[in-house]
Amino acid sequence: MSSSFSFYLVLLLLVGSAKASGRGNKCQITQQTTAGIGVVVDYSSRVGKEQKIAMKMAIQDLFHSTCARLDLHLKDSQGNSAGAIAGAINLLNSKQVVAIIGTLTMQEAALVSEIDHNTTKMFPIISLPSTTISPPTESRQWPNFFQLANDILFHKQCVAALVGHFQWRKVTVIYEHKNELSSASAIMISILSDSLRLVNSEIEHYRAFPSLSSLPDPDGFIDKELKKLRSKSNRVFIVMQFSLQSAVLLFEKAKQLGMMDKGHVWIVTDETASLLDSVDSSIKYNMQGVVGIKTNFIETTRTFRRFKTRFRRIYGLQYLEEEENSSPSIFALRAYDTIWAIAGAMKNVTTKELSQKIESTSFQGLSGKIEFKNGMLSQPPTFQIINVVGKSYREIAFWSPRFGFSENLIKHSDMKERIENGSIQVLGPIYWPGGLLATPKGWIPVEGERPLKIGIPARGAFNQFVKVSYDQERNETQISGFSIDVFEAAVKHLPYQLPYVFVPFNGSYDELVQQVYYKGLDAAVGDIEVVADRYRFVEFSQPYVSSGLVMVVTVKPDKLKEKWMFMKTFTKSMWFLMIVAHLSVCFVVWLIENEHGDNLELKGIGAILWFSVTVLFFAQRERVQSNWARLVLAPWLVVILVVTATFTASLTSMMTVSRVQPSALDVETLKRTNATVGCNGNSFIVRYLINVLEFKPENIKSIASISDYPNAFERKDIAAAFFVAPHAKVFLAKYCKGYINSGPVYKPSGFSFVFPKGSPLAFDMSEAILETNERGQVEQLEKQMLSSYNCSSSIKLENEDSIGPGPFSGLFLISGFICASAFFVTVVRIAGRHMQNLSCIRSMLINTRIWRWASISLTLAMSCRKSKSQCPTRSSMVKPNSQGEKLDELERNSMSTGMVIITQH
């Protein structure tokens, strides 16, 4: 009774609205051409109900605006392919329609075309799916088939971007397989898998649910399937292609099974997310924490607001049980726009030309830009990311294929305003299931699940990192080592229990990595180097210790240079500068002191040299009387003090530390001399030496253990050994005498744990390793490993730089400036005082014994030459008596002779 009343009430409203609008537009109905449009929708679904209401509203608005009269011919698809195909064929046979609108898929349209090819080739079919698969770009198989939807690729890229943002490595996909004729589900899974692979994720499990209408016991079936998924470790569930009815039942059962608690992630796509406005609070209660992806459309325009108000009124009157939740979805808006697209294309065209006209349609509808390319909407969509919280949901972000999660994608003022006022945050905080604010790991170990099989290298050259031994008393295998200790320490920082068992592996490191790739092992732990070509097979955790390739050679003491080791304290330029500066200062002091000849203690060259030595050691006894001399000497004594202290410290360091040279300086020297080198034959080093460093394979010797290297060096079997840096550190700690690093460190990388591609454990272990490092546990374990070797190497390379003048340049400049200034002033004073009296200058020079001897010899020589008399012998000149009488006599004679010579000349 109530439903009949509601029907007549809606009919009266529609008739009244039509009459009022007709009077306003003064349309002459009798003169209008009537065209029929066929509609195939599911009467029982929420989407079908919205589409019917929206298309009827579009018919009314067209008549009010353009006086165009269109009739709808509705058929119920009953939610399956058979009903949709039957309804479409019935409409085509009736000859009363010019186009068909509905939820027909491409495969269903193809089947209809095969049944009635002559009719369908003229009639356009417009599908209204939530998403669609792009047809082949080279040609369109059915040019009359249009899909008012976006390419499914965009939807799956958005899902993958969300998964990649939160770094979930594996997901579980749940989808509803409604159409037994369609291969769209397989294509959808393939597209999603490809998109996830780009963000280092993958589909671990997927479940196809049949349509609820085809199940005798929907509750029991969903309960059974969810229990299967609950027994798996993965906790990231993506629900796609689900009708609203199926989604409601799915989350009700998930809530009952505890799958909406902490640690779970649920993502729903457009088919469910766009209809959340139409469900009541009791359903949303079962979906708390769900993240949804829905196609965005503009909700602030005046046209949409009027449409929404009318839609809610009409929908509420027609479906009284859903009156409170009657907001239109994107599916209703697209159905409304479809009627307008057909009506616009029908102007001045025949039925045969209608498809071509629809393909060239372009206008701004309620759902967005309506424009076709290859039979589907050409404009890429913008998706709204929502989070179900409380009785509604929160808008948390927008995503577009061009900009991703970015504010740059905002093209409409309403979206920008909502972000600016804080109602939308670009991937802001999300309330996950169970009220959890922290991002769930997406993976939980399940009780009773088999422990992880973790491979370890059993034949490593350095058992300090992984040691495998057999305990006969306990009859069990003992596994220990630095790498094992780091792994166990990191596992303690995981937020869950991780059951595992170590499995010794006797092959090479590359073979161990390949076993993880081939699923023979779940992971690998040990001193496994991160190498680029291994990334193709597995995924590495954060390195727990840095590494690189190091060359170790024997040392060659440089005994010849030890005799002159003290000379290496300073550079040659420093020694030269010290000597020149020291003699210069002493000369200037001597010159100042002897300006008036009043300092008898600084007479002669011997006195100058001795004075310079005594000044150097602060042991001078000669008194410096002139203030100018003291001024010159004071800063120089400071220089000597600083330089002497530096010399003492540097020489002490050199004499207490043995200085040696490596027997081979670099790789080029080894290759030039065709030398043989050793390395661990089971590691990547052999491949690196051949391919990168270009050693000849015959010049590479495989060495099995750490204790074999010293013997190989002693027998001259190898000239150098190549280790990864952690191994080199252990070797030099154990054999610190006689060996040394040489050359650069090649290809720095590190030791890591190995996991299969996409394993969520790799990310979790990386976080645990970082936390272990930050707490200093790795460093402490490394010290414990090296502490067993009571050997400290004190070897230093010869290529250290000696000390140059640089550190003392300031002191040298000050002392030099004062010395030069004093010298200049003294010279000027002497020149000014004796410029007019050359004899005084000569007398001053003669007062110093060296110049007196030179003057006497020169004068006597000239006198003998002029007078041709017998010259005095050398003995008579150089052997004066104790009182210097003969020297004075020679001096008087030479002076008188010199005066005679001057007078004669």
Secondary structure as UniProt FT lines:
FT   HELIX           2..25
FT   HELIX           29..31
FT   STRAND          34..41
FT   TURN            43..44
FT   HELIX           46..66
FT   STRAND          69..76
FT   TURN            78..79
FT   HELIX           81..93
FT   TURN            94..95
FT   STRAND          99..102
FT   HELIX           106..115
FT   HELIX           117..120
FT   TURN            121..122
FT   STRAND          125..127
FT   TURN            137..138
FT   TURN            143..144
FT   STRAND          145..147
FT   HELIX           152..165
FT   TURN            166..167
FT   STRAND          170..177
FT   TURN            180..181
FT   HELIX           184..197
FT   TURN            198..200
FT   STRAND          202..210
FT   HELIX           212..214
FT   HELIX           218..230
FT   STRAND          236..240
FT   HELIX           244..256
FT   TURN            257..260
FT   TURN            262..263
FT   STRAND          265..268
FT   HELIX           270..273
FT   TURN            274..275
FT   HELIX           276..278
FT   HELIX           281..285
FT   TURN            286..289
FT   STRAND          291..295
FT   HELIX           302..318
FT   HELIX           320..322
FT   TURN            323..324
FT   HELIX           330..345
FT   TURN            346..348
FT   TURN            352..353
FT   HELIX           354..359
FT   STRAND          362..364
FT   STRAND          369..373
FT   TURN            374..375
FT   STRAND          376..377
FT   STRAND          383..389
FT   TURN            390..391
FT   STRAND          392..400
FT   TURN            401..403
FT   HELIX           407..409
FT   HELIX           413..420
FT   TURN            421..422
FT   TURN            426..427
FT   HELIX           433..435
FT   TURN            447..448
FT   STRAND          452..457
FT   TURN            463..465
FT   STRAND          467..471
FT   TURN            472..475
FT   STRAND          476..480
FT   HELIX           482..491
FT   TURN            492..493
FT   STRAND          500..505
FT   HELIX           509..517
FT   TURN            518..519
FT   STRAND          523..529
FT   HELIX           532..534
FT   TURN            535..537
FT   STRAND          538..540
FT   STRAND          545..546
FT   STRAND          549..557
FT   HELIX           559..562
FT   TURN            563..564
FT   HELIX           565..569
FT   HELIX           572..593
FT   TURN            594..597
FT   HELIX           600..602
FT   HELIX           605..616
FT   TURN            617..618
FT   HELIX           627..656
FT   STRAND          659..662
FT   HELIX           667..672
FT   TURN            673..674
FT   STRAND          677..679
FT   TURN            681..682
FT   HELIX           685..691
FT   HELIX           697..699
FT   STRAND          700..702
FT   TURN            706..707
FT   HELIX           708..714
FT   TURN            715..716
FT   STRAND          720..724
FT   HELIX           725..734
FT   STRAND          739..746
FT   STRAND          750..756
FT   TURN            757..758
FT   HELIX           760..774
FT   TURN            775..776
FT   HELIX           777..787
FT   STRAND          796..797
FT   TURN            798..799
FT   HELIX           806..808
FT   HELIX           809..834
FT   TURN            835..836
FT   HELIX           838..847
FT   HELIX           849..867
FT   HELIX           874..878
FT   TURN            882..883
FT   HELIX           885..904
//
